[in-house]
Amino acid sequence: SLFLIQEIEMFFKKFNNKSIGENIATLRNELAHVDRKKELMNILTIGDYVKIGNYLKTIVTSYLLSDLGINNIIIEKYQAQTIQE
């Protein structure tokens, strides 16, 4: 949903102006490759990692709910509640 995209964009804007995809790819590469330069890992807090994990969980769950035929309005309410936790 647009709401979720905006939330994730606002989160990453605290650190840089890259796209959501670029930031997730960078973070994944930094976590997976020990020898890589750590752009995000050096500035993210444990709370930031928890928030990113929550965003990713919400994306996957929303996809599954959509695949099950759940109405988008209900999915967006779920996203809003989950992100606020």
C-alpha positions in Angstrom: 0.0 0.0 0.0 1.0 3.6 -0.4 1.0 4.0 3.4 3.5 1.3 3.9 5.7 2.6 1.0 5.7 6.1 2.6 6.5 4.7 6.0 9.5 2.8 4.7 10.7 5.7 2.6 10.5 8.0 5.6 12.5 5.5 7.7 15.4 5.2 5.2 15.4 9.0 4.5 17.0 9.4 8.0 20.1 7.8 6.6 20.3 8.5 2.8 18.3 9.4 -0.3 18.4 5.9 -1.9 15.3 4.0 -2.9 13.8 1.4 -0.7 15.1 -1.4 -3.0 18.6 0.0 -2.9 18.6 0.3 0.9 17.2 -3.2 1.4 19.8 -4.6 -1.1 22.6 -2.7 0.6 21.6 -4.0 4.0 21.3 -7.5 2.8 24.7 -7.4 1.2 26.3 -5.9 4.3 24.8 -8.6 6.5 25.7 -11.4 4.1 29.2 -10.4 3.2 31.6 -9.9 6.1 34.2 -8.2 3.9 31.9 -5.5 2.5 32.0 -1.9 3.5 29.3 -1.2 6.1 27.3 1.9 5.1 24.0 1.2 6.9 25.2 -1.3 9.5 27.4 1.3 11.1 24.6 3.7 11.6 21.5 1.5 12.3 20.5 0.8 15.9 19.0 -2.4 17.2 15.7 -0.6 17.2 16.2 0.2 13.5 16.8 -3.5 12.7 13.6 -4.4 14.6 11.7 -1.8 12.6 13.0 -3.1 9.3 12.1 -6.6 10.3 8.6 -5.4 11.2 8.3 -3.8 7.8 9.5 -6.9 6.0 7.1 -9.1 8.0 4.2 -6.8 7.2 5.0 -6.9 3.5 5.1 -10.7 3.4 2.0 -11.1 5.5 0.1 -8.5 3.4 1.0 -10.4 0.3 -0.3 -13.7 1.8 -3.5 -12.0 2.9 -4.0 -10.6 -0.6 -3.3 -14.0 -2.1 -6.0 -15.4 0.1 -8.5 -12.9 -1.2 -8.6 -10.6 1.8 -10.0 -7.1 0.9 -7.3 -4.4 0.4 -9.0 -2.1 2.9 -8.6 -4.8 5.6 -5.0 -5.4 4.6 -4.3 -1.6 4.8 -5.8 -1.5 8.3 -3.6 -4.4 9.3 -0.6 -2.6 7.9 -1.4 0.6 9.8 -1.8 -1.3 13.1 1.3 -3.4 12.6 3.5 -0.5 11.7 2.4 1.6 14.7 3.4 -1.2 17.2 
